Structures are given as structure tokens and as C-alpha cells.
Amino acid sequence: MTEPTLVCWCDLCGTELYAGSFCYRLEGMCICPDCLKVYATKYFRTALELVL
């Protein structure tokens, strides 16, 4: 049995990402699916406004 091939790490949490897994490539970073919400919250923080 062969071991999975480590390809990269999530730039936000450091999770190891192996060949065949999924990640988002955004602004030159590799982001795991679990960190997408964290990334989006930081990215769009200046667009957040109070609804009146």
C-alpha cells in the first residue's frame, strides 16, 4: 500500500494537504476548505456594514 503524497499545507491553519484532496488557491495562498470562512471574513471585513 502506498502512502498519500503530501503536496502543500494550508497557509492559514497549517493542515497538510495531500494529492487528491481539495484546496482553494487564492491570492497565491493555498487554503483548505475548513479555512475558507476565516479567509472570506478577513477579506471582506471592510465591506461589512450595519443595515439600517
C-alpha positions, 0 to 999 in steps of 0.5 A: 500500500502506498502512502498519500503524497503530501503536496502543500499545507494550508497557509492559514491553519497549517493542515497538510494537504495531500494529492487528491484532496481539495484546496482553494488557491487564492491570492497565491495562498493555498487554503483548505476548505475548513479555512475558507470562512476565516479567509472570506471574513478577513477579506471582506471585513471592510465591506461589512456594514450595519443595515439600517 
